[in-house]
Amino acid sequence: MAQQKTPNLRLRADTRIPPPGTILKRSYKGKTLQVQVLEHGFACAGQVYPTLSAVAKAVTGSHCNGYLFFRLPSNKEAAS
């Protein structure tokens, strides 16, 4: 019998997100933020967030694009 492959849980992985274990750093209002990329989310200051936008909102208090906040490349830049 042929062995079945396990389905990939990250079917639509965003190429802008670095691999799990990577630490993203960003200065904001005189403090350096450090966010660790997890397999399923992002860890910052002892909390786990589902998206970078959720991290950015927790830090700034208002909604903003997490990719822009952490200065990750655009989809076009990441694809090239």
C-alpha positions as CSV (number, residue, x, y, z in Angstrom):
1,M,0.0,0.0,0.0
2,A,1.1,3.5,-0.8
3,Q,1.9,5.7,2.2
4,Q,-0.3,8.7,2.5
5,K,1.3,12.2,3.0
6,T,0.3,14.2,6.0
7,P,-1.5,17.4,4.9
8,N,0.5,20.6,5.1
9,L,-1.1,22.8,7.8
10,R,0.3,25.9,6.3
11,L,-1.3,25.7,2.9
12,R,-1.1,29.4,2.2
13,A,2.1,30.3,4.1
14,D,2.9,34.0,3.6
15,T,6.3,34.4,2.1
16,R,6.8,37.6,4.0
17,I,6.9,35.8,7.3
18,P,10.3,34.5,8.3
19,P,10.7,30.9,9.6
20,P,9.7,29.9,13.1
21,G,12.3,30.9,15.7
22,T,13.2,34.2,14.0
23,I,13.2,37.2,16.2
24,L,11.8,40.4,14.7
25,K,13.0,43.6,16.3
26,R,11.5,47.1,16.0
27,S,12.0,50.3,17.9
28,Y,8.9,52.1,18.9
29,K,8.6,55.1,21.2
30,G,12.1,54.6,22.6
31,K,11.7,50.9,23.3
32,T,12.9,47.9,21.3
33,L,10.2,45.4,20.7
34,Q,11.2,41.7,20.1
35,V,8.7,39.3,18.6
36,Q,9.5,35.7,18.1
37,V,7.9,34.0,15.1
38,L,6.2,30.8,16.2
39,E,4.8,27.9,14.1
40,H,1.3,29.2,14.7
41,G,1.5,32.8,15.9
42,F,3.9,35.4,17.3
43,A,5.2,35.8,20.9
44,C,5.8,39.2,22.4
45,A,6.2,40.2,26.0
46,G,5.0,36.9,27.3
47,Q,1.8,36.9,25.2
48,V,1.1,34.9,22.0
49,Y,-0.8,36.6,19.2
50,P,-2.3,35.0,16.1
51,T,-1.1,37.8,13.7
52,L,1.5,40.5,13.5
53,S,-1.3,43.0,13.2
54,A,-2.5,41.8,16.6
55,V,0.9,42.4,18.1
56,A,1.1,45.9,16.5
57,K,-2.3,46.8,17.9
58,A,-1.3,45.6,21.4
59,V,1.8,47.8,21.2
60,T,0.3,50.9,19.6
61,G,-3.3,50.8,20.9
62,S,-4.7,51.2,17.4
63,H,-5.1,49.0,14.4
64,C,-2.2,49.0,11.9
65,N,-0.8,46.6,9.4
66,G,1.6,44.3,11.1
67,Y,3.8,43.7,8.1
68,L,4.2,47.5,7.6
69,F,4.7,48.0,11.4
70,F,7.5,45.4,11.5
71,R,8.8,46.6,8.1
72,L,8.6,43.2,6.4
73,P,8.9,43.1,2.6
74,S,5.8,43.5,0.4
75,N,4.4,40.4,-1.4
76,K,6.2,41.5,-4.6
77,E,9.6,42.0,-2.8
78,A,9.2,38.6,-1.0
79,A,8.4,36.8,-4.2
80,S,11.6,38.0,-6.0
